[in-house]
Structure formats: structure tokens, C-alpha cells
Amino acid sequence: QVQLVESGGGSVQSGGSLRLSCVASGSSISSRCMAWFRQAPGKERERVAIISKIGGRGYVDSVRGRFTISRDNAKNTVYLQMSNLKPEDTAMYYCATAAATSINACDVFDYWGQGIQVTVDS
């Protein structure tokens, strides 16, 4: 069992920055793929960023160059640094993990956090 708890969300003006953190407990995430998802009201959930066991990364086109995902296995934590935020980034953000080592195999997420709200004001 892996428990995930997100923090660092809130409200920020357009162009601002936030850093989300996701702390895992119950089991080590060092051999797992980690990802951030988001869901805005009335929209489908989308995967924003993903990081493999060895640090390979992937981003959805809309955030590439603005968001950076990273992990600290010693702290059992994954981060999402968000810069140059836009109103369209407003959503509930979720941390999730999959029992896969490579990004290509990371498609079945078995543990999820409760989510944290990010609001970007124009």
C-alpha cells in the first residue's frame, strides 16, 4: 500500500509560480513511476507530467517548458515546479504512482493522492 499526500497548491496570479509536493508513505516509491494529473471542472482528467524510476520525464504539450517534474527518492517525494502559470492551468492536481520502471510501461496507476487545488487568476 502506498499513501500519497499532495501539498503546495493555492491561488496565484497569471505568470506566477507554484511548487507542488507529493509525499509517499507506506512503501518506497524509488522503483515506481510517478505522475501528476489534473482535472478542471467539466473537463477530462489529463496527465500533465511523468517521471520514471531513473528520471526519464514526459510532459503534455501545454505545459512543456513551463512545468518540471522531479523526484527525491530519499524523501519518498515527487515535485511539480510550475512556472509562468496561466488561467487554463486552473484545476485539481493529483499525484499518482504506477508499478512500472519505464515511462512507456507506466499506464496503470494504482495509487492516487486526494488532490490539491491550483487556481490561476487572470
Disulfide bonds with the S-S distance in Angstrom:
Cys22-Cys95 2.09
Cys33-Cys106 2.00
